[in-house]
Amino acid sequence: MKNRSYSGLLATITLSGFGDTFGLLAMEWMIYELTGSKLAMGTLALCSGIPELTLRLLGSPLADRFPRERFMAALAAVRLIAIALPLVAGLTGHLQLWHLFAAAVLSGSCAALFMPTAMAVVPNVADGRKLVRAFAVIDGARNAAALLGPALAGAVTAAKGALPALGVNAACYALAIATLMYLPKSRDQTGRTAAFSIRAYVREIAEGFSFYRHFPAMLAIMGMVSVSNMNSMAVWTMMVPYVREVLHGDAAAVGTMTTFSALGTLAGLAVISLIREIERRRAVMLCSLAAIGLFNIIPGVIPNYYVALAAFFAAGAAGPFFGSLSSSLHGKLVPAHLQGRVNSIRFLIGGSLAPVGAFAGGLLAELYGVPVLFVSAGLLTLVCSCIALLIPGLKALNGSLAELEGKLHFRPAADSNALAE
């Protein structure tokens, strides 16, 4: 039964990830065809990003209060309804801008809760002795979907239009729902009937924030993540107008750009897996950040399709060196009893500026052109990495971490209890 449950969960995650690549490209393409406005495309990302950020912290409590497989099926059903709205409107010839914005709001809201719930299911459906392998297979499946999906979505959109691509997204959600409903309910019901307490919830959030008060170097790291994600969101939100207006390509070219970026990420992860423990973390992380900025500048300066492919591949390869070290630092420094709360705050901080990047990027591209946006976003990331060299606290991230690990015995619960009271 565990094998069946794990296989079903793996299929669900892969299907939803694969379908999302089709839906995202299709909706961006439809927005551009309806309006030709880069600002409207930035607004679409804003409509998805704000609800996702708002509900991100609610993921863990809700995932613990309902049968997780059924909760995931309900979230997938809402996302199916969201996709069906512009799909039906487009098929009947009544598609309007608000249909796409409404779909983005609903989809972003559910996306904030879907993956945290899925990750909470894994320990219940995988062999405890093979848990690392179980998570690794899921990560591999998600990366494979991100690698293959965009190119196929671009080919479908180029050949048949955006509506068939949106239909593929809907079909993937329908299959995911069927798979989830077929799975047996999880036997672990711990905490799912507990009464809701706003006071306890606020206390847990305060405990998550208190980690960064005790570790300001980690707060600086997350600040850099936030800026980098903001700039990346600004760049990728404008990928459709960049390909169409600057490179004079089609939807297949857009999908290929995304695929090359995902392929670069996989290459970066492969290199990291061959390297032993990195002790000069500060230098590697800042060089990774600077490289991402530099490679985002290149497509804006050299408007060539193959140069852009190489640049986005290189930016994708540079990303894991920053991200993997950030994750490992959190894994080593965050006390076990605070892992869930601190990681929730971590993802909240890291993604907090992404909606701003999407909207501001669209506005900047509308006023001055997409190449100016790419250069501006890359320069901001590059400057951020240079400024970080002046932060003395980051030097403590090098070596054995003994100085920082000495702070692991802090007890934020006392502070948060006082706050709640």
Backbone hydrogen bonds, N-H to C=O, Kabsch-Sander energy under -0.5 kcal/mol:
donor,donor_aa,acceptor,acceptor_aa,energy
5,S,1,M,-2.5
6,Y,2,K,-2.9
7,S,3,N,-2.5
8,G,4,R,-2.2
9,L,5,S,-2.4
10,L,6,Y,-2.7
11,A,7,S,-2.3
12,T,8,G,-2.2
13,I,9,L,-2.5
14,T,10,L,-2.3
15,L,11,A,-2.7
16,S,12,T,-2.6
17,G,13,I,-2.3
18,F,14,T,-2.7
19,G,15,L,-2.7
20,D,16,S,-2.1
21,T,17,G,-1.3
22,F,18,F,-1.0
23,G,19,G,-2.5
24,L,20,D,-2.8
25,L,21,T,-1.5
26,A,22,F,-2.4
27,M,23,G,-2.5
28,E,24,L,-2.2
29,W,25,L,-2.4
30,M,26,A,-2.5
31,I,27,M,-2.4
32,Y,28,E,-2.1
33,E,29,W,-2.3
34,L,30,M,-2.4
35,T,31,I,-2.3
36,G,31,I,-0.7
36,G,32,Y,-1.4
38,K,36,G,-0.5
41,M,37,S,-1.2
42,G,38,K,-2.0
43,T,39,L,-2.1
44,L,40,A,-1.8
45,A,41,M,-1.6
46,L,42,G,-1.8
47,C,43,T,-2.5
48,S,44,L,-1.3
49,G,45,A,-2.8
50,I,46,L,-2.2
52,E,48,S,-1.4
53,L,49,G,-2.4
54,T,50,I,-2.5
55,L,51,P,-2.3
56,R,52,E,-0.8
57,L,53,L,-0.5
58,L,55,L,-1.0
59,G,55,L,-0.5
59,G,56,R,-1.2
62,L,58,L,-1.8
63,A,59,G,-2.4
64,D,60,S,-1.4
65,R,61,P,-0.8
65,R,62,L,-0.7
66,F,62,L,-1.0
71,F,67,P,-2.4
72,M,68,R,-2.6
73,A,69,E,-1.8
74,A,70,R,-2.2
75,L,71,F,-2.3
76,A,72,M,-2.6
77,A,73,A,-2.0
78,V,74,A,-2.0
79,R,75,L,-2.1
80,L,76,A,-2.1
81,I,77,A,-2.2
82,A,78,V,-2.3
83,I,79,R,-2.3
84,A,80,L,-2.3
85,L,81,I,-1.4
87,L,83,I,-1.7
88,V,84,A,-3.0
89,A,85,L,-1.9
90,G,86,P,-2.4
91,L,87,L,-2.3
92,T,88,V,-1.9
93,G,90,G,-0.9
94,H,89,A,-3.0
95,L,89,A,-0.7
99,H,96,Q,-0.9
100,L,96,Q,-0.9
100,L,97,L,-0.5
101,F,97,L,-1.8
102,A,98,W,-2.7
103,A,99,H,-2.0
104,A,100,L,-2.0
105,V,101,F,-2.1
106,L,102,A,-2.3
107,S,103,A,-2.5
108,G,104,A,-2.6
109,S,105,V,-2.0
110,C,106,L,-1.9
111,A,107,S,-2.4
112,A,108,G,-1.4
113,L,110,C,-1.2
114,F,110,C,-2.0
115,M,111,A,-0.8
117,T,113,L,-1.6
118,A,114,F,-2.2
119,M,115,M,-2.6
120,A,116,P,-1.4
121,V,117,T,-1.1
121,V,118,A,-0.7
122,V,118,A,-1.2
124,N,121,V,-1.4
125,V,121,V,-1.0
125,V,122,V,-1.1
126,A,122,V,-1.3
130,K,127,D,-1.9
131,L,128,G,-0.8
134,A,130,K,-2.2
135,F,131,L,-2.3
136,A,132,V,-2.1
137,V,133,R,-2.5
138,I,134,A,-1.6
139,D,135,F,-2.5
140,G,136,A,-2.4
141,A,137,V,-2.3
142,R,138,I,-2.4
143,N,139,D,-2.3
144,A,140,G,-2.2
145,A,141,A,-2.1
146,A,142,R,-2.1
147,L,143,N,-1.6
148,L,144,A,-2.7
149,G,145,A,-2.4
152,L,148,L,-1.9
153,A,149,G,-3.1
154,G,150,P,-2.7
155,A,151,A,-2.2
156,V,152,L,-2.6
157,T,153,A,-2.6
158,A,154,G,-2.6
159,A,155,A,-2.1
160,K,156,V,-3.2
161,G,156,V,-0.7
161,G,157,T,-1.2
165,A,161,G,-0.8
166,L,162,A,-2.2
167,G,163,L,-2.1
168,V,164,P,-1.9
169,N,165,A,-1.7
170,A,166,L,-2.1
171,A,167,G,-2.5
172,C,168,V,-2.3
173,Y,169,N,-1.9
174,A,170,A,-2.2
175,L,171,A,-2.3
176,A,172,C,-2.2
177,I,173,Y,-2.5
178,A,174,A,-2.1
179,T,175,L,-2.3
180,L,176,A,-2.3
181,M,177,I,-2.4
182,Y,178,A,-1.2
183,L,179,T,-0.9
183,L,180,L,-0.6
189,Q,187,R,-1.0
192,R,189,Q,-2.0
194,A,191,G,-0.7
201,Y,197,S,-2.2
202,V,198,I,-2.7
203,R,199,R,-1.8
204,E,200,A,-2.2
205,I,201,Y,-2.1
206,A,202,V,-2.4
207,E,203,R,-1.9
208,G,204,E,-1.7
209,F,205,I,-2.0
210,S,206,A,-1.9
211,F,207,E,-0.8
211,F,208,G,-0.7
212,Y,208,G,-0.6
212,Y,209,F,-0.7
213,R,209,F,-1.1
214,H,210,S,-1.6
215,F,211,F,-1.4
218,M,215,F,-0.9
219,L,215,F,-1.3
220,A,216,P,-2.1
221,I,217,A,-1.8
222,M,218,M,-2.2
223,G,219,L,-1.9
224,M,220,A,-1.9
225,V,221,I,-2.1
226,S,222,M,-2.3
227,V,223,G,-2.0
228,S,224,M,-2.7
229,N,225,V,-2.8
230,M,226,S,-2.0
231,N,227,V,-2.2
232,S,228,S,-2.4
233,M,229,N,-2.4
234,A,230,M,-1.9
235,V,231,N,-2.1
236,W,232,S,-2.7
237,T,233,M,-2.0
238,M,234,A,-0.8
238,M,235,V,-0.6
239,M,236,W,-1.2
242,Y,238,M,-2.0
243,V,239,M,-2.5
244,R,240,V,-2.5
245,E,241,P,-2.9
246,V,241,P,-0.7
246,V,242,Y,-1.5
247,L,242,Y,-1.8
249,G,243,V,-3.2
254,V,250,D,-1.4
255,G,251,A,-2.3
256,T,252,A,-2.1
257,M,253,A,-1.9
258,T,254,V,-1.8
259,T,255,G,-2.3
260,F,256,T,-2.5
261,S,257,M,-1.9
262,A,258,T,-2.3
263,L,259,T,-2.6
264,G,260,F,-2.3
265,T,261,S,-2.0
266,L,262,A,-2.2
267,A,263,L,-2.1
268,G,264,G,-2.6
269,L,265,T,-2.4
270,A,266,L,-2.1
271,V,267,A,-2.1
272,I,268,G,-2.3
273,S,269,L,-2.0
274,L,270,A,-0.7
274,L,271,V,-1.1
275,I,271,V,-0.6
275,I,272,I,-1.2
279,E,277,E,-0.6
281,R,279,E,-1.7
284,V,280,R,-1.9
285,M,281,R,-2.8
286,L,282,R,-2.2
287,C,283,A,-2.3
288,S,284,V,-2.1
289,L,285,M,-2.2
290,A,286,L,-2.4
291,A,287,C,-2.5
292,I,288,S,-2.1
293,G,289,L,-2.0
294,L,290,A,-2.5
295,F,291,A,-2.7
296,N,292,I,-1.4
297,I,293,G,-1.2
298,I,294,L,-1.5
300,G,296,N,-0.5
300,G,297,I,-0.9
301,V,297,I,-1.4
302,I,298,I,-3.1
304,N,302,I,-2.4
308,A,304,N,-2.6
309,L,305,Y,-2.2
310,A,306,Y,-2.2
311,A,307,V,-2.5
312,F,308,A,-2.6
313,F,309,L,-2.1
314,A,310,A,-2.3
315,A,311,A,-2.5
316,G,312,F,-2.1
317,A,313,F,-2.2
318,A,314,A,-1.9
319,G,315,A,-1.5
321,F,318,A,-0.9
322,F,318,A,-0.8
322,F,319,G,-1.1
323,G,319,G,-2.4
324,S,320,P,-3.1
325,L,321,F,-0.7
326,S,322,F,-2.2
327,S,323,G,-2.4
328,S,324,S,-2.4
329,L,325,L,-2.3
330,H,326,S,-2.0
331,G,327,S,-2.4
332,K,328,S,-2.0
333,L,329,L,-2.4
334,V,330,H,-2.2
338,L,335,P,-1.9
339,Q,336,A,-1.1
342,V,338,L,-3.0
343,N,339,Q,-2.3
344,S,340,G,-1.7
345,I,341,R,-2.2
346,R,342,V,-2.8
347,F,343,N,-2.5
348,L,344,S,-1.9
349,I,345,I,-2.9
350,G,346,R,-2.7
351,G,347,F,-1.7
352,S,348,L,-0.5
352,S,349,I,-1.0
354,A,351,G,-1.0
357,G,353,L,-2.5
358,A,354,A,-2.2
359,F,355,P,-2.3
360,A,356,V,-3.1
361,G,357,G,-2.3
362,G,358,A,-1.7
363,L,359,F,-2.2
364,L,360,A,-2.8
365,A,361,G,-2.5
366,E,362,G,-2.0
367,L,363,L,-1.9
368,Y,364,L,-2.9
369,G,364,L,-0.5
369,G,365,A,-1.5
373,L,369,G,-1.4
374,F,370,V,-2.4
375,V,371,P,-2.3
376,S,372,V,-2.6
377,A,373,L,-3.0
378,G,374,F,-2.3
379,L,375,V,-2.5
380,L,376,S,-2.2
381,T,377,A,-1.9
382,L,378,G,-2.4
383,V,379,L,-3.1
384,C,380,L,-2.1
385,S,381,T,-1.9
386,C,382,L,-1.6
387,I,383,V,-2.6
388,A,384,C,-1.9
389,L,385,S,-0.6
389,L,386,C,-0.9
390,L,387,I,-2.0
391,I,388,A,-1.6
394,L,391,I,-1.3
395,K,392,P,-1.6
396,A,393,G,-1.3
397,L,394,L,-1.8
398,N,395,K,-1.6
399,G,279,E,-1.9
401,L,398,N,-0.9
405,E,401,L,-3.1
406,G,402,A,-1.3
407,K,404,L,-2.2
408,L,405,E,-1.7
410,F,407,K,-1.6
414,A,411,R,-1.0
415,D,411,R,-0.6
416,S,412,P,-2.6
417,N,413,A,-2.7
418,A,414,A,-1.9
419,L,415,D,-2.0
420,A,416,S,-2.8
421,E,417,N,-2.3
